């Protein structure tokens, strides 16, 4: 009986989410962007998030010239679908509405080389590569074990070591990317104007000023303050109410 109720509840949630998505699309097409926002956000309230919902929300807020919510939702969409070119392009358009122009300083060194390699795929994709290579390794092992021809045995044997190397490299990449994802704590400035302090105190000197829509990276929390870092490496303290975390 409990299983039947769970299935019915799941079906009703999917149906509700689909209805909300369609209602949002219809409102958007009519130019009723606030109504569309309400419909899309009702889907998120029901815990049915998706890249499509966040992308459409970003489009709505962009149409309403609401910089921070537009960038926030595009960034949320990218977290779920990092390789989507359309989301990336729309995010760039939204970022042009920002006041702050912060340059990204590229990191150098061996760690940068590792990051460039592992970030070529999402950690879930690396996981599937591991599964695929594991199956391929098993097939080569079977081929080596049952082959009666010397040349084939050599090919399968060498192939097994090559696949094993790729398998270990993929496992490392998946673990590294997962750790990077967990340690990375991005957030978007939602306050129209956000003073960044040199110390976590209200009467501390303003180190610099940020504006809505700017992306920051949270380093550590302290009471009502957050230590943040900008893409150019600049650091400071900001009140936690001024930002909205992406994760």
C-alpha positions in Angstrom: 0.0 0.0 0.0 2.9 2.4 0.9 4.5 1.7 -2.4 1.3 2.5 -4.3 0.9 5.8 -2.4 4.6 6.6 -3.2 4.1 5.9 -6.9 0.9 8.0 -7.0 2.7 10.8 -5.2 5.6 10.7 -7.6 3.3 10.7 -10.6 1.3 13.7 -9.3 4.6 15.6 -8.7 5.7 15.0 -12.2 2.3 16.0 -13.6 2.3 19.2 -11.5 5.8 20.0 -12.6 4.9 19.5 -16.3 1.8 21.7 -15.9 3.9 24.4 -14.2 6.5 24.3 -17.0 3.8 24.5 -19.7 2.1 27.4 -17.9 5.4 29.2 -17.5 6.1 28.7 -21.2 2.7 30.1 -22.3 3.0 33.1 -20.0 6.5 33.8 -21.3 5.4 33.7 -24.9 2.7 36.2 -24.1 5.2 38.5 -22.5 3.9 37.9 -19.0 7.3 37.4 -17.5 6.3 37.8 -13.8 3.5 35.2 -14.2 6.0 32.9 -15.9 8.4 33.3 -13.0 5.7 32.3 -10.6 5.0 29.2 -12.6 8.6 28.2 -12.9 9.4 28.8 -9.3 6.4 26.7 -8.2 8.3 23.8 -9.9 11.4 24.5 -7.8 9.3 24.7 -4.7 8.1 21.1 -5.4 11.8 20.0 -5.5 11.7 19.3 -9.3 14.7 21.4 -10.4 16.2 21.1 -13.9 18.5 23.1 -16.1 15.5 24.0 -18.4 13.6 25.5 -15.5 16.5 27.6 -14.3 17.3 28.6 -17.9 13.8 29.8 -18.5 13.8 31.7 -15.2 17.0 33.4 -16.2 15.4 34.5 -19.5 12.4 35.9 -17.6 14.5 37.9 -15.2 16.7 39.1 -18.1 13.6 40.4 -19.9 12.7 42.3 -16.7 16.3 43.7 -16.4 16.8 42.0 -13.1 20.5 41.4 -13.2 21.3 39.3 -10.1 18.3 36.9 -10.5 19.0 36.4 -14.2 22.7 35.6 -13.7 21.9 33.5 -10.7 19.5 31.3 -12.6 21.7 31.0 -15.6 24.6 29.9 -13.3 22.3 27.3 -11.6 21.3 26.0 -15.1 25.0 25.6 -15.9 25.7 23.7 -12.7 23.2 21.1 -14.0 24.2 21.3 -17.6 27.7 22.7 -17.8 28.2 22.1 -21.6 25.0 23.8 -22.8 26.1 26.5 -25.3 22.8 28.4 -25.2 23.0 28.8 -21.5 26.6 29.9 -21.7 25.7 32.5 -24.4 22.7 33.9 -22.4 24.8 34.1 -19.3 27.3 36.3 -21.2 24.5 38.6 -22.3 23.2 38.9 -18.7 26.8 39.6 -17.4 27.0 42.6 -19.7 24.4 44.3 -17.5 26.8 44.1 -14.5 28.4 47.2 -13.2 31.5 45.4 -12.0 34.1 44.4 -14.6 36.4 41.9 -12.9 39.0 40.2 -14.9 39.8 36.5 -14.3 43.4 35.8 -13.6 44.4 32.4 -15.0 46.3 30.2 -12.6 49.6 28.7 -13.6 51.6 25.7 -12.7 51.2 21.9 -12.5 47.8 22.3 -10.6 46.5 24.4 -13.5 47.5 21.6 -16.0 45.6 19.0 -13.9 42.6 21.2 -13.6 42.5 21.9 -17.3 42.5 18.2 -18.1 40.0 17.0 -15.5 37.6 19.9 -16.1 37.2 18.8 -19.7 34.3 16.6 -18.4 31.9 16.7 -15.5 32.7 14.3 -12.7 29.5 12.3 -13.6 30.9 11.9 -17.2 34.2 10.7 -15.8 32.2 8.2 -13.9 30.6 6.8 -17.0 34.0 6.7 -18.7 35.3 4.6 -15.8 32.3 2.2 -16.3 32.9 2.0 -20.1 36.7 1.3 -19.7 36.0 -1.3 -17.0 33.7 -3.2 -19.4 36.3 -2.8 -22.2 39.1 -4.1 -19.8 36.9 -7.2 -19.0 36.4 -7.9 -22.7 40.1 -7.6 -23.4 40.9 -9.9 -20.5 38.4 -12.5 -21.8 40.0 -12.1 -25.3 43.5 -12.6 -23.8 42.4 -15.6 -21.7 40.6 -17.5 -24.5 42.7 -16.5 -27.5 44.8 -19.3 -29.0 46.8 -17.1 -31.4 50.0 -15.6 -30.1 49.7 -12.2 -31.9 46.1 -11.8 -30.6 47.2 -12.6 -27.0 49.9 -9.9 -27.3 47.4 -7.4 -28.6 44.9 -8.1 -25.9 47.7 -8.1 -23.2 49.0 -4.7 -24.3 45.5 -3.4 -24.7 44.7 -4.4 -21.1 47.5 -2.3 -19.8 46.6 0.7 -21.9 42.9 0.5 -20.8 44.0 0.0 -17.2 46.1 3.2 -17.4 43.1 5.1 -18.9 40.8 3.6 -16.2 43.1 4.8 -13.3 43.4 8.2 -14.9 39.6 8.5 -15.3 39.1 7.4 -11.6 41.6 10.1 -10.5 39.9 12.7 -12.7 36.4 11.8 -11.4 37.6 12.1 -7.7 39.5 15.3 -8.4 36.6 17.0 -10.2 34.2 15.8 -7.4 36.5 17.4 -4.8 36.8 20.6 -6.8 33.0 20.8 -7.1 32.6 20.3 -3.4 35.2 22.8 -2.4 34.0 25.4 -4.9 31.4 27.7 -3.2 30.2 30.3 -5.7 27.6 32.9 -4.9 26.0 35.9 -6.6 25.8 39.4 -5.1 22.1 40.2 -4.7 22.4 43.5 -2.9 22.3 46.5 -5.2 25.5 47.9 -3.6 27.6 45.6 -1.3 30.6 47.1 0.6 33.3 44.6 1.0 35.2 45.1 4.3 38.9 44.5 5.1 37.7 42.8 8.3 34.5 41.1 9.4 33.2 44.1 11.2 30.6 46.7 10.3 32.9 49.6 11.2 35.8 48.2 9.3 37.3 50.0 6.3 35.7 49.3 2.9 38.2 47.4 0.9 36.1 47.8 -2.3 32.5 47.9 -3.4 30.6 45.3 -5.4 27.3 45.5 -7.2 24.4 43.1 -8.0 25.1 40.2 -10.3 28.8 39.9 -9.5 30.0 36.3 -9.0 32.2 35.7 -5.9 33.6 32.6 -4.2 33.0 32.0 -0.5 36.2 31.0 1.4 34.9 30.8 4.9 32.0 32.0 7.1 32.3 33.9 10.4 29.1 34.8 12.3 27.1 37.1 9.9 30.1 37.5 7.6 31.6 35.7 4.6 35.1 35.8 3.4 35.0 36.0 -0.4 37.4 35.9 -3.2 36.9 37.4 -6.7 38.1 35.8 -9.9 41.1 38.2 -9.9 42.2 36.9 -6.5 41.0 39.9 -4.5 39.6 39.0 -1.0 37.5 40.7 1.6 34.5 40.2 4.0 30.9 40.7 3.1 27.6 40.4 5.0 26.0 37.0 4.3 22.7 38.7 3.5 24.2 40.4 0.5 24.8 37.2 -1.5 22.9 34.1 -2.6 24.8 30.8 -2.7 24.7 28.8 -6.0 25.2 25.5 -4.1 
